[in-house]
Amino acid sequence: MSKIINIGFGNSIVSERVVAVIASHSLPIKRLREEAKRLNKLIDATAGRQTRSVIVTDSNHIVLSSIRPSTVVSRIKD
């Protein structure tokens, strides 16, 4: 059964579609964001705040969230 996860500021994602939840600090992740933006596969759900986690979906979309990766993962597990 699909579970809807709150990723902050009224934005949600279906937990079954999540492949990875990654911290946004590293250079390879920044490159991944740039590539997703170039391919129109970047979804910014930060509401203008600092990006703390990058969520990769099974459709190769990259979702940016201002919630910490540990928080997103705990919401998926619950």
N, C-alpha and C positions, 0 to 999 in steps of 0.2 A: 504494500500500500504506500502511496506517495505521501511524503511529509513535507510541508511547507516550512522553510527555515527563515526567520527574520535575520537579515544581514544589515540592518540599521536604517533609520530614517524612513520607515514605512516601506522599505524594499524587501522583497522575499525571493527565495529561490527554491526549486524542488530538490530535495536532498538526493534523490536517485540520479540526478543529472550531474552531480558533483564528482569530479575525478580526483582533484587535489585542492588543498588549501595551503597556500604558501605565504610566508612572510615576504614583504615587498622590498627588502633592503638590498638584495644582491644585484649585481650588474646583469647576469643572465635573465633575471626576472624583468628588469627594466627593458631589455631587448625584446623579451616576449610581449610586453605591453606595447612597445612601438610597432612590432609586427602586427599585432592584433588591431591596432588603430589603423594601420595602413590597409588592412583587409576588411575594415568595417566590422570587426568582431569584438570590439572593446565596449564594455558596458560599465559606465562610471556610476556607482551607487554610493558615492561618498558625500554627496550634498555639499561639495566644496571643502571638505575637511581633508586632513592628511590620510593618505592611503596606508593602511596597516596590513591588510591581507589581500591576496590575489587568489581568486577562486577560478579554477579551470573546470570547464564543463565538458561533457562527452560530445558536444557539437563544436568543440574548439573555440567557444566563446570565452573571453576573459572578463571576469566580473571583479571590479575594484570595490573594496569595502573599507570603511574606517574602523571596523571592529577588529580586535586582535584575532589572529588565527586560532589561538587556543579557545577563545569564546565561540567562534564559528564551529569548530570541531565538537565542542561540548554540546552545542545546540543540535548538531546532526546526530550525535549519539543518543540524546534523550528521547 
